[in-house]
């Protein structure tokens, strides 16, 4: 590798460290860290990903990423690279990944009241805000709607992936009044 190639790679790594991973770079980041197989990750903005999912009749699987940790490594290796997940992803979901240190994913996490990462949210993209059946709907950016259905995230910062919880998000918003039956 030439000196210029090496310098470019170092600058890219520094940029990722300071500014987070851009949506269009997630597949490359994943492949460089975990190898094959690599899940298909949308390279579009959140709103464009929701529009694409509506057109394809798929749910959106939102992966909110913060920093590399044991939970992130377990999620990437044990879940995202599993044959069953990859098959399901191809047929039913559009995966959108966002590094919460960047503006758009940070706003999505804030609206969804996510503060522990990694977090996975299954969301139904909606054609309009009137399609949400009276339940909470995430609007980001203006005019793009998705109704969160299920969330998997650590209960507290630093928890292991084995301790992840699932919250069914119903009326009342991401935390209020809408936990899974029997959930705290």
PyMOL CGO cylinders between C-alpha atoms (Angstrom):
from pymol import cmd
from pymol.cgo import CYLINDER

trace = [
    CYLINDER, 0.00, 0.00, 0.00, 1.25, 3.46, -0.88, 0.3, 1, 1, 1, 1, 1, 1,
    CYLINDER, 1.25, 3.46, -0.88, 1.91, 6.20, 1.61, 0.3, 1, 1, 1, 1, 1, 1,
    CYLINDER, 1.91, 6.20, 1.61, -1.12, 8.15, 0.30, 0.3, 1, 1, 1, 1, 1, 1,
    CYLINDER, -1.12, 8.15, 0.30, -3.40, 5.11, 0.66, 0.3, 1, 1, 1, 1, 1, 1,
    CYLINDER, -3.40, 5.11, 0.66, -2.24, 4.59, 4.24, 0.3, 1, 1, 1, 1, 1, 1,
    CYLINDER, -2.24, 4.59, 4.24, -2.69, 8.30, 5.06, 0.3, 1, 1, 1, 1, 1, 1,
    CYLINDER, -2.69, 8.30, 5.06, -6.22, 8.25, 3.60, 0.3, 1, 1, 1, 1, 1, 1,
    CYLINDER, -6.22, 8.25, 3.60, -7.16, 5.22, 5.68, 0.3, 1, 1, 1, 1, 1, 1,
    CYLINDER, -7.16, 5.22, 5.68, -5.81, 6.83, 8.87, 0.3, 1, 1, 1, 1, 1, 1,
    CYLINDER, -5.81, 6.83, 8.87, -7.75, 10.06, 8.18, 0.3, 1, 1, 1, 1, 1, 1,
    CYLINDER, -7.75, 10.06, 8.18, -10.95, 8.02, 7.55, 0.3, 1, 1, 1, 1, 1, 1,
    CYLINDER, -10.95, 8.02, 7.55, -10.52, 6.17, 10.87, 0.3, 1, 1, 1, 1, 1, 1,
    CYLINDER, -10.52, 6.17, 10.87, -9.91, 9.44, 12.74, 0.3, 1, 1, 1, 1, 1, 1,
    CYLINDER, -9.91, 9.44, 12.74, -12.99, 10.99, 11.11, 0.3, 1, 1, 1, 1, 1, 1,
    CYLINDER, -12.99, 10.99, 11.11, -15.12, 7.97, 12.13, 0.3, 1, 1, 1, 1, 1, 1,
    CYLINDER, -15.12, 7.97, 12.13, -13.79, 8.16, 15.67, 0.3, 1, 1, 1, 1, 1, 1,
    CYLINDER, -13.79, 8.16, 15.67, -14.61, 11.86, 16.01, 0.3, 1, 1, 1, 1, 1, 1,
    CYLINDER, -14.61, 11.86, 16.01, -17.78, 12.14, 13.90, 0.3, 1, 1, 1, 1, 1, 1,
    CYLINDER, -17.78, 12.14, 13.90, -19.22, 8.63, 14.08, 0.3, 1, 1, 1, 1, 1, 1,
    CYLINDER, -19.22, 8.63, 14.08, -20.09, 6.28, 11.25, 0.3, 1, 1, 1, 1, 1, 1,
    CYLINDER, -20.09, 6.28, 11.25, -22.14, 7.71, 8.40, 0.3, 1, 1, 1, 1, 1, 1,
    CYLINDER, -22.14, 7.71, 8.40, -25.10, 5.57, 7.23, 0.3, 1, 1, 1, 1, 1, 1,
    CYLINDER, -25.10, 5.57, 7.23, -23.48, 5.07, 3.83, 0.3, 1, 1, 1, 1, 1, 1,
    CYLINDER, -23.48, 5.07, 3.83, -20.32, 3.72, 5.53, 0.3, 1, 1, 1, 1, 1, 1,
    CYLINDER, -20.32, 3.72, 5.53, -21.93, 1.16, 7.88, 0.3, 1, 1, 1, 1, 1, 1,
    CYLINDER, -21.93, 1.16, 7.88, -21.65, -1.83, 5.55, 0.3, 1, 1, 1, 1, 1, 1,
    CYLINDER, -21.65, -1.83, 5.55, -17.95, -1.13, 4.98, 0.3, 1, 1, 1, 1, 1, 1,
    CYLINDER, -17.95, -1.13, 4.98, -17.37, -0.58, 8.70, 0.3, 1, 1, 1, 1, 1, 1,
    CYLINDER, -17.37, -0.58, 8.70, -19.17, -3.85, 9.49, 0.3, 1, 1, 1, 1, 1, 1,
    CYLINDER, -19.17, -3.85, 9.49, -17.26, -5.83, 6.85, 0.3, 1, 1, 1, 1, 1, 1,
    CYLINDER, -17.26, -5.83, 6.85, -13.89, -4.47, 8.02, 0.3, 1, 1, 1, 1, 1, 1,
    CYLINDER, -13.89, -4.47, 8.02, -14.64, -5.39, 11.67, 0.3, 1, 1, 1, 1, 1, 1,
    CYLINDER, -14.64, -5.39, 11.67, -16.56, -8.66, 11.36, 0.3, 1, 1, 1, 1, 1, 1,
    CYLINDER, -16.56, -8.66, 11.36, -16.00, -9.96, 7.82, 0.3, 1, 1, 1, 1, 1, 1,
    CYLINDER, -16.00, -9.96, 7.82, -18.57, -11.94, 5.89, 0.3, 1, 1, 1, 1, 1, 1,
    CYLINDER, -18.57, -11.94, 5.89, -21.46, -12.37, 5.87, 0.3, 1, 1, 1, 1, 1, 1,
    CYLINDER, -21.46, -12.37, 5.87, -22.44, -8.71, 6.03, 0.3, 1, 1, 1, 1, 1, 1,
    CYLINDER, -22.44, -8.71, 6.03, -26.12, -7.75, 6.35, 0.3, 1, 1, 1, 1, 1, 1,
    CYLINDER, -26.12, -7.75, 6.35, -27.56, -5.36, 3.77, 0.3, 1, 1, 1, 1, 1, 1,
    CYLINDER, -27.56, -5.36, 3.77, -27.63, -1.97, 5.51, 0.3, 1, 1, 1, 1, 1, 1,
    CYLINDER, -27.63, -1.97, 5.51, -29.45, 1.00, 3.98, 0.3, 1, 1, 1, 1, 1, 1,
    CYLINDER, -29.45, 1.00, 3.98, -27.12, 3.72, 2.79, 0.3, 1, 1, 1, 1, 1, 1,
    CYLINDER, -27.12, 3.72, 2.79, -29.95, 6.29, 2.77, 0.3, 1, 1, 1, 1, 1, 1,
    CYLINDER, -29.95, 6.29, 2.77, -31.20, 8.74, 5.36, 0.3, 1, 1, 1, 1, 1, 1,
    CYLINDER, -31.20, 8.74, 5.36, -33.79, 7.55, 7.86, 0.3, 1, 1, 1, 1, 1, 1,
    CYLINDER, -33.79, 7.55, 7.86, -36.66, 9.21, 5.95, 0.3, 1, 1, 1, 1, 1, 1,
    CYLINDER, -36.66, 9.21, 5.95, -35.55, 7.75, 2.62, 0.3, 1, 1, 1, 1, 1, 1,
    CYLINDER, -35.55, 7.75, 2.62, -35.19, 4.32, 4.24, 0.3, 1, 1, 1, 1, 1, 1,
    CYLINDER, -35.19, 4.32, 4.24, -38.77, 4.54, 5.58, 0.3, 1, 1, 1, 1, 1, 1,
    CYLINDER, -38.77, 4.54, 5.58, -40.04, 5.52, 2.13, 0.3, 1, 1, 1, 1, 1, 1,
    CYLINDER, -40.04, 5.52, 2.13, -38.17, 2.59, 0.57, 0.3, 1, 1, 1, 1, 1, 1,
    CYLINDER, -38.17, 2.59, 0.57, -39.57, 0.19, 3.20, 0.3, 1, 1, 1, 1, 1, 1,
    CYLINDER, -39.57, 0.19, 3.20, -43.14, 1.39, 2.50, 0.3, 1, 1, 1, 1, 1, 1,
    CYLINDER, -43.14, 1.39, 2.50, -42.58, 0.83, -1.24, 0.3, 1, 1, 1, 1, 1, 1,
    CYLINDER, -42.58, 0.83, -1.24, -41.19, -2.68, -0.61, 0.3, 1, 1, 1, 1, 1, 1,
    CYLINDER, -41.19, -2.68, -0.61, -43.81, -3.61, 2.00, 0.3, 1, 1, 1, 1, 1, 1,
    CYLINDER, -43.81, -3.61, 2.00, -41.17, -4.15, 4.71, 0.3, 1, 1, 1, 1, 1, 1,
    CYLINDER, -41.17, -4.15, 4.71, -40.69, -3.13, 8.32, 0.3, 1, 1, 1, 1, 1, 1,
    CYLINDER, -40.69, -3.13, 8.32, -37.72, -0.95, 9.25, 0.3, 1, 1, 1, 1, 1, 1,
    CYLINDER, -37.72, -0.95, 9.25, -35.21, -2.43, 11.67, 0.3, 1, 1, 1, 1, 1, 1,
    CYLINDER, -35.21, -2.43, 11.67, -33.47, 0.55, 13.28, 0.3, 1, 1, 1, 1, 1, 1,
    CYLINDER, -33.47, 0.55, 13.28, -30.02, -0.18, 14.71, 0.3, 1, 1, 1, 1, 1, 1,
    CYLINDER, -30.02, -0.18, 14.71, -28.86, 2.65, 16.96, 0.3, 1, 1, 1, 1, 1, 1,
    CYLINDER, -28.86, 2.65, 16.96, -25.13, 2.32, 17.50, 0.3, 1, 1, 1, 1, 1, 1,
    CYLINDER, -25.13, 2.32, 17.50, -22.95, 4.34, 19.83, 0.3, 1, 1, 1, 1, 1, 1,
    CYLINDER, -22.95, 4.34, 19.83, -19.51, 2.91, 20.25, 0.3, 1, 1, 1, 1, 1, 1,
    CYLINDER, -19.51, 2.91, 20.25, -17.89, -0.44, 19.98, 0.3, 1, 1, 1, 1, 1, 1,
    CYLINDER, -17.89, -0.44, 19.98, -18.53, -2.52, 23.07, 0.3, 1, 1, 1, 1, 1, 1,
    CYLINDER, -18.53, -2.52, 23.07, -18.98, -6.14, 24.09, 0.3, 1, 1, 1, 1, 1, 1,
    CYLINDER, -18.98, -6.14, 24.09, -22.73, -5.81, 23.43, 0.3, 1, 1, 1, 1, 1, 1,
    CYLINDER, -22.73, -5.81, 23.43, -22.10, -4.38, 19.95, 0.3, 1, 1, 1, 1, 1, 1,
    CYLINDER, -22.10, -4.38, 19.95, -19.65, -7.17, 19.15, 0.3, 1, 1, 1, 1, 1, 1,
    CYLINDER, -19.65, -7.17, 19.15, -22.11, -9.83, 20.33, 0.3, 1, 1, 1, 1, 1, 1,
    CYLINDER, -22.11, -9.83, 20.33, -24.94, -8.22, 18.32, 0.3, 1, 1, 1, 1, 1, 1,
    CYLINDER, -24.94, -8.22, 18.32, -22.85, -8.06, 15.16, 0.3, 1, 1, 1, 1, 1, 1,
    CYLINDER, -22.85, -8.06, 15.16, -21.32, -11.54, 15.40, 0.3, 1, 1, 1, 1, 1, 1,
    CYLINDER, -21.32, -11.54, 15.40, -24.13, -13.58, 16.96, 0.3, 1, 1, 1, 1, 1, 1,
    CYLINDER, -24.13, -13.58, 16.96, -27.19, -11.87, 15.49, 0.3, 1, 1, 1, 1, 1, 1,
    CYLINDER, -27.19, -11.87, 15.49, -26.35, -9.89, 12.36, 0.3, 1, 1, 1, 1, 1, 1,
    CYLINDER, -26.35, -9.89, 12.36, -24.19, -12.67, 10.92, 0.3, 1, 1, 1, 1, 1, 1,
    CYLINDER, -24.19, -12.67, 10.92, -26.56, -15.54, 11.70, 0.3, 1, 1, 1, 1, 1, 1,
    CYLINDER, -26.56, -15.54, 11.70, -28.12, -17.30, 8.72, 0.3, 1, 1, 1, 1, 1, 1,
    CYLINDER, -28.12, -17.30, 8.72, -31.64, -17.05, 10.19, 0.3, 1, 1, 1, 1, 1, 1,
    CYLINDER, -31.64, -17.05, 10.19, -31.33, -13.29, 10.74, 0.3, 1, 1, 1, 1, 1, 1,
    CYLINDER, -31.33, -13.29, 10.74, -29.93, -12.66, 7.27, 0.3, 1, 1, 1, 1, 1, 1,
    CYLINDER, -29.93, -12.66, 7.27, -32.77, -14.64, 5.69, 0.3, 1, 1, 1, 1, 1, 1,
    CYLINDER, -32.77, -14.64, 5.69, -35.42, -12.78, 7.72, 0.3, 1, 1, 1, 1, 1, 1,
    CYLINDER, -35.42, -12.78, 7.72, -33.76, -9.44, 6.98, 0.3, 1, 1, 1, 1, 1, 1,
    CYLINDER, -33.76, -9.44, 6.98, -33.93, -10.10, 3.26, 0.3, 1, 1, 1, 1, 1, 1,
    CYLINDER, -33.93, -10.10, 3.26, -37.62, -10.91, 3.25, 0.3, 1, 1, 1, 1, 1, 1,
    CYLINDER, -37.62, -10.91, 3.25, -39.25, -8.75, 5.93, 0.3, 1, 1, 1, 1, 1, 1,
    CYLINDER, -39.25, -8.75, 5.93, -36.98, -5.89, 7.00, 0.3, 1, 1, 1, 1, 1, 1,
    CYLINDER, -36.98, -5.89, 7.00, -34.96, -2.97, 5.75, 0.3, 1, 1, 1, 1, 1, 1,
    CYLINDER, -34.96, -2.97, 5.75, -32.03, -2.41, 8.13, 0.3, 1, 1, 1, 1, 1, 1,
    CYLINDER, -32.03, -2.41, 8.13, -31.14, 1.22, 8.84, 0.3, 1, 1, 1, 1, 1, 1,
    CYLINDER, -31.14, 1.22, 8.84, -28.09, 1.81, 11.04, 0.3, 1, 1, 1, 1, 1, 1,
    CYLINDER, -28.09, 1.81, 11.04, -27.31, 5.06, 12.77, 0.3, 1, 1, 1, 1, 1, 1,
    CYLINDER, -27.31, 5.06, 12.77, -24.38, 6.11, 14.92, 0.3, 1, 1, 1, 1, 1, 1,
    CYLINDER, -24.38, 6.11, 14.92, -25.99, 8.27, 17.61, 0.3, 1, 1, 1, 1, 1, 1,
    CYLINDER, -25.99, 8.27, 17.61, -22.95, 10.57, 17.74, 0.3, 1, 1, 1, 1, 1, 1,
    CYLINDER, -22.95, 10.57, 17.74, -24.16, 11.90, 14.36, 0.3, 1, 1, 1, 1, 1, 1,
    CYLINDER, -24.16, 11.90, 14.36, -27.05, 14.37, 14.11, 0.3, 1, 1, 1, 1, 1, 1,
    CYLINDER, -27.05, 14.37, 14.11, -29.85, 12.37, 12.44, 0.3, 1, 1, 1, 1, 1, 1,
    CYLINDER, -29.85, 12.37, 12.44, -29.42, 9.11, 14.40, 0.3, 1, 1, 1, 1, 1, 1,
    CYLINDER, -29.42, 9.11, 14.40, -28.98, 11.14, 17.59, 0.3, 1, 1, 1, 1, 1, 1,
    CYLINDER, -28.98, 11.14, 17.59, -32.33, 12.84, 16.98, 0.3, 1, 1, 1, 1, 1, 1,
    CYLINDER, -32.33, 12.84, 16.98, -34.05, 9.52, 16.19, 0.3, 1, 1, 1, 1, 1, 1,
    CYLINDER, -34.05, 9.52, 16.19, -32.67, 8.07, 19.47, 0.3, 1, 1, 1, 1, 1, 1,
    CYLINDER, -32.67, 8.07, 19.47, -33.81, 11.16, 21.40, 0.3, 1, 1, 1, 1, 1, 1,
    CYLINDER, -33.81, 11.16, 21.40, -37.35, 11.00, 19.98, 0.3, 1, 1, 1, 1, 1, 1,
    CYLINDER, -37.35, 11.00, 19.98, -37.53, 7.27, 20.79, 0.3, 1, 1, 1, 1, 1, 1,
    CYLINDER, -37.53, 7.27, 20.79, -36.13, 7.90, 24.30, 0.3, 1, 1, 1, 1, 1, 1,
    CYLINDER, -36.13, 7.90, 24.30, -33.21, 5.51, 23.73, 0.3, 1, 1, 1, 1, 1, 1,
    CYLINDER, -33.21, 5.51, 23.73, -30.22, 6.11, 25.95, 0.3, 1, 1, 1, 1, 1, 1,
    CYLINDER, -30.22, 6.11, 25.95, -28.62, 2.63, 26.14, 0.3, 1, 1, 1, 1, 1, 1,
    CYLINDER, -28.62, 2.63, 26.14, -26.91, 1.19, 23.11, 0.3, 1, 1, 1, 1, 1, 1,
    CYLINDER, -26.91, 1.19, 23.11, -26.83, -0.82, 20.98, 0.3, 1, 1, 1, 1, 1, 1,
    CYLINDER, -26.83, -0.82, 20.98, -30.58, -0.62, 20.47, 0.3, 1, 1, 1, 1, 1, 1,
    CYLINDER, -30.58, -0.62, 20.47, -32.76, -2.32, 17.88, 0.3, 1, 1, 1, 1, 1, 1,
    CYLINDER, -32.76, -2.32, 17.88, -36.21, -0.97, 17.13, 0.3, 1, 1, 1, 1, 1, 1,
    CYLINDER, -36.21, -0.97, 17.13, -38.70, -2.67, 14.83, 0.3, 1, 1, 1, 1, 1, 1,
    CYLINDER, -38.70, -2.67, 14.83, -40.84, 0.03, 13.22, 0.3, 1, 1, 1, 1, 1, 1,
    CYLINDER, -40.84, 0.03, 13.22, -43.72, 0.05, 10.78, 0.3, 1, 1, 1, 1, 1, 1,
    CYLINDER, -43.72, 0.05, 10.78, -43.12, 2.81, 8.23, 0.3, 1, 1, 1, 1, 1, 1,
    CYLINDER, -43.12, 2.81, 8.23, -46.30, 4.79, 7.59, 0.3, 1, 1, 1, 1, 1, 1,
    CYLINDER, -46.30, 4.79, 7.59, -47.51, 6.55, 4.47, 0.3, 1, 1, 1, 1, 1, 1,
    CYLINDER, -47.51, 6.55, 4.47, -48.79, 9.45, 6.63, 0.3, 1, 1, 1, 1, 1, 1,
    CYLINDER, -48.79, 9.45, 6.63, -49.21, 10.51, 10.24, 0.3, 1, 1, 1, 1, 1, 1,
    CYLINDER, -49.21, 10.51, 10.24, -52.86, 9.49, 10.05, 0.3, 1, 1, 1, 1, 1, 1,
    CYLINDER, -52.86, 9.49, 10.05, -51.96, 5.80, 9.61, 0.3, 1, 1, 1, 1, 1, 1,
    CYLINDER, -51.96, 5.80, 9.61, -50.68, 5.31, 13.15, 0.3, 1, 1, 1, 1, 1, 1,
    CYLINDER, -50.68, 5.31, 13.15, -53.99, 4.16, 14.70, 0.3, 1, 1, 1, 1, 1, 1,
    CYLINDER, -53.99, 4.16, 14.70, -53.73, 6.60, 17.61, 0.3, 1, 1, 1, 1, 1, 1,
    CYLINDER, -53.73, 6.60, 17.61, -50.40, 5.24, 18.85, 0.3, 1, 1, 1, 1, 1, 1,
    CYLINDER, -50.40, 5.24, 18.85, -47.06, 7.04, 19.08, 0.3, 1, 1, 1, 1, 1, 1,
    CYLINDER, -47.06, 7.04, 19.08, -45.40, 7.61, 15.71, 0.3, 1, 1, 1, 1, 1, 1,
    CYLINDER, -45.40, 7.61, 15.71, -41.88, 8.84, 15.17, 0.3, 1, 1, 1, 1, 1, 1,
    CYLINDER, -41.88, 8.84, 15.17, -41.75, 11.70, 12.69, 0.3, 1, 1, 1, 1, 1, 1,
    CYLINDER, -41.75, 11.70, 12.69, -38.29, 12.24, 11.26, 0.3, 1, 1, 1, 1, 1, 1,
    CYLINDER, -38.29, 12.24, 11.26, -37.63, 14.22, 9.25, 0.3, 1, 1, 1, 1, 1, 1,
    CYLINDER, -37.63, 14.22, 9.25, -40.75, 16.30, 8.78, 0.3, 1, 1, 1, 1, 1, 1,
    CYLINDER, -40.75, 16.30, 8.78, -43.42, 14.33, 6.93, 0.3, 1, 1, 1, 1, 1, 1,
    CYLINDER, -43.42, 14.33, 6.93, -41.84, 10.85, 7.35, 0.3, 1, 1, 1, 1, 1, 1,
    CYLINDER, -41.84, 10.85, 7.35, -43.52, 8.60, 9.91, 0.3, 1, 1, 1, 1, 1, 1,
    CYLINDER, -43.52, 8.60, 9.91, -42.73, 5.25, 11.50, 0.3, 1, 1, 1, 1, 1, 1,
    CYLINDER, -42.73, 5.25, 11.50, -44.58, 3.53, 14.32, 0.3, 1, 1, 1, 1, 1, 1,
    CYLINDER, -44.58, 3.53, 14.32, -42.22, 1.75, 16.74, 0.3, 1, 1, 1, 1, 1, 1,
    CYLINDER, -42.22, 1.75, 16.74, -43.48, -1.76, 17.48, 0.3, 1, 1, 1, 1, 1, 1,
    CYLINDER, -43.48, -1.76, 17.48, -40.73, -3.45, 19.48, 0.3, 1, 1, 1, 1, 1, 1,
    CYLINDER, -40.73, -3.45, 19.48, -37.47, -2.36, 21.08, 0.3, 1, 1, 1, 1, 1, 1,
    CYLINDER, -37.47, -2.36, 21.08, -34.48, -4.37, 22.20, 0.3, 1, 1, 1, 1, 1, 1,
    CYLINDER, -34.48, -4.37, 22.20, -31.93, -2.47, 24.25, 0.3, 1, 1, 1, 1, 1, 1,
    CYLINDER, -31.93, -2.47, 24.25, -29.87, -2.91, 27.39, 0.3, 1, 1, 1, 1, 1, 1,
    CYLINDER, -29.87, -2.91, 27.39, -31.76, -1.91, 30.53, 0.3, 1, 1, 1, 1, 1, 1,
    CYLINDER, -31.76, -1.91, 30.53, -28.84, 0.24, 31.60, 0.3, 1, 1, 1, 1, 1, 1,
    CYLINDER, -28.84, 0.24, 31.60, -25.63, 1.52, 30.09, 0.3, 1, 1, 1, 1, 1, 1,
    CYLINDER, -25.63, 1.52, 30.09, -22.99, -1.21, 30.22, 0.3, 1, 1, 1, 1, 1, 1,
    CYLINDER, -22.99, -1.21, 30.22, -25.41, -4.17, 30.42, 0.3, 1, 1, 1, 1, 1, 1,
    CYLINDER, -25.41, -4.17, 30.42, -24.50, -7.23, 28.41, 0.3, 1, 1, 1, 1, 1, 1,
    CYLINDER, -24.50, -7.23, 28.41, -26.54, -8.31, 25.38, 0.3, 1, 1, 1, 1, 1, 1,
    CYLINDER, -26.54, -8.31, 25.38, -27.90, -11.30, 27.33, 0.3, 1, 1, 1, 1, 1, 1,
    CYLINDER, -27.90, -11.30, 27.33, -29.66, -8.82, 29.59, 0.3, 1, 1, 1, 1, 1, 1,
    CYLINDER, -29.66, -8.82, 29.59, -31.47, -7.06, 26.77, 0.3, 1, 1, 1, 1, 1, 1,
    CYLINDER, -31.47, -7.06, 26.77, -35.13, -6.30, 27.22, 0.3, 1, 1, 1, 1, 1, 1,
    CYLINDER, -35.13, -6.30, 27.22, -37.98, -6.12, 24.75, 0.3, 1, 1, 1, 1, 1, 1,
    CYLINDER, -37.98, -6.12, 24.75, -40.52, -3.35, 25.12, 0.3, 1, 1, 1, 1, 1, 1,
    CYLINDER, -40.52, -3.35, 25.12, -43.64, -3.44, 23.03, 0.3, 1, 1, 1, 1, 1, 1,
    CYLINDER, -43.64, -3.44, 23.03, -44.34, 0.17, 22.27, 0.3, 1, 1, 1, 1, 1, 1,
    CYLINDER, -44.34, 0.17, 22.27, -48.04, 0.97, 22.19, 0.3, 1, 1, 1, 1, 1, 1,
    CYLINDER, -48.04, 0.97, 22.19, -50.04, 4.12, 22.84, 0.3, 1, 1, 1, 1, 1, 1,
    CYLINDER, -50.04, 4.12, 22.84, -48.42, 6.68, 25.07, 0.3, 1, 1, 1, 1, 1, 1,
    CYLINDER, -48.42, 6.68, 25.07, -44.97, 6.88, 23.51, 0.3, 1, 1, 1, 1, 1, 1,
    CYLINDER, -44.97, 6.88, 23.51, -41.75, 4.92, 23.63, 0.3, 1, 1, 1, 1, 1, 1,
    CYLINDER, -41.75, 4.92, 23.63, -41.63, 4.53, 27.41, 0.3, 1, 1, 1, 1, 1, 1,
    CYLINDER, -41.63, 4.53, 27.41, -44.98, 5.66, 28.79, 0.3, 1, 1, 1, 1, 1, 1,
    CYLINDER, -44.98, 5.66, 28.79, -47.84, 3.23, 29.14, 0.3, 1, 1, 1, 1, 1, 1,
    CYLINDER, -47.84, 3.23, 29.14, -46.65, 0.80, 26.54, 0.3, 1, 1, 1, 1, 1, 1,
    CYLINDER, -46.65, 0.80, 26.54, -44.52, -1.98, 27.91, 0.3, 1, 1, 1, 1, 1, 1,
    CYLINDER, -44.52, -1.98, 27.91, -44.98, -5.61, 26.99, 0.3, 1, 1, 1, 1, 1, 1,
    CYLINDER, -44.98, -5.61, 26.99, -47.49, -7.45, 29.18, 0.3, 1, 1, 1, 1, 1, 1,
    CYLINDER, -47.49, -7.45, 29.18, -45.81, -8.15, 32.47, 0.3, 1, 1, 1, 1, 1, 1,
    CYLINDER, -45.81, -8.15, 32.47, -42.81, -5.95, 31.66, 0.3, 1, 1, 1, 1, 1, 1,
    CYLINDER, -42.81, -5.95, 31.66, -41.68, -3.29, 34.13, 0.3, 1, 1, 1, 1, 1, 1,
]
cmd.load_cgo(trace, "trace")
